[in-house]
Every structure is written in structure tokens, then in C-alpha cells.
């Protein structure tokens, strides 16, 4: 009979992870990394111990079967019965138990080093490590996104303040105020702006185009052509905002009539606007 060394379960040090919640994400990731390294070391040690146990286990299995066969051949029962009081029960019960020689044999002639049980614990440990790592990485990703959003908002606030100050607008204004000021500087720009809005959203019919033409002042023959063309599209609305892209005096043509510097400012501020504008 040879002594089989039991393969001990991996130490679940990561079960203390929740107590590390007050630490920084990088500190917690370091704990997770150390736990993963510890698990790899344990696995190597466990594999080596189990490999050394295998021939001993096979030898003990032979001894175990020989002893059991010897005892059976001589009429020894492998079990016996006696009355015992089970935990949390009031009455005694007749239970079947392994015979004394069987208990001795199982204790002294080990045929299992608990390797499979230990590996199940190891796999559960790795799963908990993966979950902790995933949690940390998720927190890190959210923290980064929040930081980037904060920085982006701060930059946008500074840019907005610069535009509002430049145009002499109240500093508590928003990008709508800045854009409204810009399009008010040129009637062609203002009309093009509203025609483009209507091309992108015609859920309320030619509403935006109507807003644009209402503020359009006719001063030249070309202005009259523009006014008549857009007004006709509004009055004979066909249910498709793309008409302001395809008509003769469309928003692209009107944008081209705007001075370059003003158009550049319009494009810059338009980029700051919410996507739904």
C-alpha cells in the first residue's frame, strides 16, 4: 500500500474581492492579475502532484480489490446496520453503514487524490477571476467614457462662450442662439438653412420651408424668382421634403450665394448642434 498525497483545493483569496471595492480600478485589476497568476501556479503544482499519484492510485486500487475479495470470500459483510438518530430528527432510524474493515481500507488505501474535485474548484475560481476582471474593465470603460464626455462638454462650453461673446449675445445662451444669429446675417443663408431642415424632416409638411420663406425679403428679380419657386413648392406640397433638394433654387444653390467667411462660421456652429436640428 502506498501513500497518496491529496491534491488540495485552490485557495479562494479572491472571495475577498468585494472588500476591495474602495480601491481604484487599477488596484483591483492588479489583484485580479495576481489571482490569475496564483491560479496558474496552483494548476501546475496540482498537475504534478496528480501525475505522481497516478501509479500509486493504480497500485492501491489493486490492493483494495484484493482485500475486499479476500473478505467477501470468507463471508464478511461489507456493511452493517444499527440505529442512529439523524441530525434534526426526533426518532432513531435504522441505517446501513460500511463495515469497520471497509472504513479502515478506505482510510488507509486511498484510490482518489481529490484531483477532479480540486479542478472543479479551480475552474470555478477562474470563472470568478474572469467575472471580476470583466467588472473592472467595464467600470474602467464607463469611467473613461464619463471623463471624455466631461472633457468634451467642457470644451464645447468654452467654444460656445467664445461664439456668444464674439456675436455680443448673452453668455447664458446656447448653440441655437449662436446659429440663429449667424443665419440672421444673410437672407439666402437663412432660407437655405430652413430648406435643408425641411429636406431632413418633413414630418410636419413644409413647416420649415414656410419659416424660411416668411423671413425672406424680396429685393431683386432673382429674389422674386426664388420666392415664387419656393412658395409654389409649399403651396403645392407633394409630401416629400426632397423637393427642396431638387428644385431650381434649392438649398445648395442658396448656400453658394453666401459669403465664404459667413458660410464657414455657419458650418462650424452647425457641427455643434444636436443631430436632430
Secondary structure, DSSP 8 states (H G I E B T S, - for coil): ------------GGGGGGGGTTS-HHHHHHHHHHHHHHHHHHHHHHHHHHHHHHHHHHHHHHHHHHHHHHHHHTT--SEEEEEEE-TT-SSEEEEEEE-HHHHHHHHHS----SHHHHHHHHHHHHHHHHHHHHHHHHHHHHHHHHHHHHHHHHHHHHHHHHHHHHHT--TT--HHHHHHHHHTT-HHHHHHHHHHHHHH--TTTTHHHHHHHHT----SHHHHHHHHHHHHHHHT--S-TTHHHHSTT-HHHHHHTS-HHHHHHHHHHHHHS-TT-
